[in-house]
Amino acid sequence: MSNPVDAAHIAEPTNLLLASNKVDGTKVASRDGDALGSIYSLMINKRSGAAAYAILSVGGFLGIGRSYYPLPFELLSYDPVADGFIVTIDRRLLEGGPSWANNPPDFNQAYADRVSNYYGVAPTNISIGEAASGATAPQ
């Protein structure tokens, strides 16, 4: 018996949805058309299910010399004609931002706040505790 949801159906693009296995490697350009890199991965908020950050892979050859930049997802927009993402920042701002080359940082609340502050966007609460979910402690 075959599975009614096979890989061919999941891979079909739509106007509003992009399969997660198709995001990695998607090209990213500046609003001026300057090629910046490609999506390495997305960081998904476990509570909301929304993409909070896109990790942009820049430079390198065969995995050597590559740098990774966490971008708040709200800075990206998808261009269906170019079949890639456009960022609203220029290369100089990106290259001065939080990044890593070999060992990714501990992506904790302090690092998330650093990324948000650098790009001038609202902070994202990435804590999993009760305070993050809006629950209050019993009195």
Phi and psi in degrees as a GROMACS rama.xvg file:
@    title "Ramachandran Plot"
@    xaxis  label "Phi"
@    yaxis  label "Psi"
@TYPE xy
-87.4359  152.865  SER-2
-77.8116  126.409  ASN-3
-65.1264  -21.1131  PRO-4
-107.572  88.563  VAL-5
-96.2318  173.435  ASP-6
-60.1424  -33.2828  ALA-7
-64.3104  -38.3423  ALA-8
-72.9522  -36.2221  HIS-9
-68.4909  -34.4412  ILE-10
-76.2109  -11.2018  ALA-11
-64.7322  124.467  GLU-12
-75.868  150.392  PRO-13
-126.943  174.816  THR-14
-71.3381  -30.3502  ASN-15
-112.325  -14.007  LEU-16
-120.349  145.419  LEU-17
-133.08  122.614  LEU-18
-62.9189  137.524  ALA-19
-58.8345  -33.4105  SER-20
-72.2634  -9.42521  ASN-21
-100.621  -8.12227  LYS-22
-75.6711  -44.2887  VAL-23
-56.8305  127.601  ASP-24
92.5781  -6.78469  GLY-25
-64.0924  132.611  THR-26
-66.4784  146.808  LYS-27
-127.235  131.975  VAL-28
-130.643  159.845  ALA-29
-77.0023  169.44  SER-30
-64.6963  -17.2346  ARG-31
-89.0518  0.844529  ASP-32
91.5138  3.20882  GLY-33
-72.1943  120.971  ASP-34
-67.2464  124.516  ALA-35
-103.788  -35.0618  LEU-36
162.858  -148.409  GLY-37
-145.572  161.914  SER-38
-72.2944  125.253  ILE-39
-88.3882  -43.9239  TYR-40
-165.029  167.814  SER-41
-113.828  146.245  LEU-42
-107.914  116.879  MET-43
-99.4495  133.008  ILE-44
-72.0303  120.409  ASN-45
-65.5885  -29.7993  LYS-46
-78.1201  -48.4335  ARG-47
-91.2233  -23.3068  SER-48
81.0025  1.59396  GLY-49
-89.4447  151.273  ALA-50
-71.0275  122.252  ALA-51
-94.0146  -38.0231  ALA-52
-139.793  146.623  TYR-53
-110.538  129.763  ALA-54
-92.3182  115.761  ILE-55
-92.7443  127.415  LEU-56
-96.762  127.14  SER-57
-129.388  134.001  VAL-58
72.4553  -165.226  GLY-59
82.0267  168.824  GLY-60
-143.05  123.242  PHE-61
54.0573  37.9042  LEU-62
84.0258  -3.17045  GLY-63
-100.993  132.035  ILE-64
79.6835  13.6662  GLY-65
-83.2839  143.871  ARG-66
-118.172  151.464  SER-67
-123.899  132.641  TYR-68
-125.096  119.772  TYR-69
-79.8614  124.268  PRO-70
-115.966  131.015  LEU-71
-55.9431  131.069  PRO-72
-59.2356  -26.7419  PHE-73
-65.0589  -13.235  GLU-74
-83.7145  -5.91039  LEU-75
-109.069  146.045  LEU-76
-132.699  146.324  SER-77
-89.7517  131.03  TYR-78
-107.297  103.611  ASP-79
-65.9969  -27.1831  PRO-80
-68.8414  -45.0131  VAL-81
-83.0448  -10.2258  ALA-82
52.4144  49.6468  ASP-83
-161.252  179.223  GLY-84
-99.4703  147.103  PHE-85
-115.047  133.182  ILE-86
-104.243  151.071  VAL-87
-91.6652  13.3931  THR-88
-119.755  160.914  ILE-89
-95.8367  169.903  ASP-90
-58.317  -40.4147  ARG-91
-62.8753  -42.1303  ARG-92
-65.1151  -43.5658  LEU-93
-59.3682  -49.7622  LEU-94
-66.0301  -20.4538  GLU-95
-90.2237  -3.80323  GLY-96
-85.7703  176.04  GLY-97
-56.8195  135.644  PRO-98
-161.969  174.315  SER-99
-151.438  160.649  TRP-100
-113.56  -48.9621  ALA-101
-108.519  -53.9121  ASN-102
-113.083  116.331  ASN-103
-63.2326  147.762  PRO-104
-72.808  166.956  PRO-105
-72.1922  107.967  ASP-106
-80.2554  72.6635  PHE-107
-97.0546  -173.512  ASN-108
-62.366  -39.2048  GLN-109
-61.7238  -42.106  ALA-110
-69.4227  -40.5445  TYR-111
-60.1076  -41.3631  ALA-112
-65.1046  -38.8769  ASP-113
-61.2949  -44.0381  ARG-114
-63.8112  -47.3618  VAL-115
-60.9645  -45.6278  SER-116
-62.5292  -41.8793  ASN-117
-60.6722  -43.7091  TYR-118
-89.7077  -2.05311  TYR-119
69.5278  35.0846  GLY-120
-113.648  163.696  VAL-121
-61.4259  138.395  ALA-122
-62.1355  148.501  PRO-123
-107.021  125.626  THR-124
-81.0032  113.72  ASN-125
-108.756  12.3509  ILE-126
-73.179  149.7  SER-127
-103.308  -12.8605  ILE-128
-63.2737  178.087  GLY-129
-59.2078  -39.722  GLU-130
-61.9166  -34.178  ALA-131
-71.0768  -30.1583  ALA-132
-86.0082  -4.03185  SER-133
91.1077  -3.53126  GLY-134
-74.6491  147.751  ALA-135
-108.995  153.166  THR-136
-72.5464  146.154  ALA-137
-62.7613  144.881  PRO-138
